Amino acid sequence: MSNASIRHGAIALAMLMSGPALAHSTGWHAALHDAAGTQVGNIHAGEMPAGGVHLLIELTDMKPGVRAIHIHETGDCSAEGFVSAGAHMPAAGAPEQASHASHQHDHGAHGGAAGDLPNLHVPETGMLTVEYFVPGLSPAMLSDENGASVIIHAGADDYSGVAERQGGAREVCGVFEPH
Ligand SMILES: [Cu+2]
């Protein structure tokens, strides 16, 4: 076997191990950190061809349990308790987004904000990979002037839409950066 064919074999293997390529034309990345600054995972977001956003969430070192995860409306994880991330990303057409009225859609019966996602069930290993489609989110919402962030909470979201019952303490935060 020549050196060249060994090299080609190694490249093919590397491509195989990196999984399927995602067809994102526009994308964002958020590194997830806890309050102590430990990185617990990554999130990649990408624009879908038919609208909405695709999320790839890869937790590598997360405390086990059922946890709420939301897109929050401000790209700022600097404050204690991550309060600087603000509230949940509102639905398009909500009062905060009145200038985007042309993007209004019906967000269905869950009554939640665009940034409300299904709970993560983190196993004992602390490792979990999930993908979500989020039709109510748009690239413009991730790229607006105050950015956007991801928060993972200490507890589960009961999907009531009542802020006090949407996961409690903010345990992990990450700011979306374009890439
Ligand atoms: Cu939240």
Boltz pocket constraint, residues with backbone or C-beta under 6 A from the ligand:
constraints:
  - pocket:
      binder: B
      contacts: [[A, 68], [A, 69], [A, 70], [A, 71], [A, 72], [A, 88], [A, 151], [A, 153], [A, 166], [A, 167]]
      max_distance: 6.0
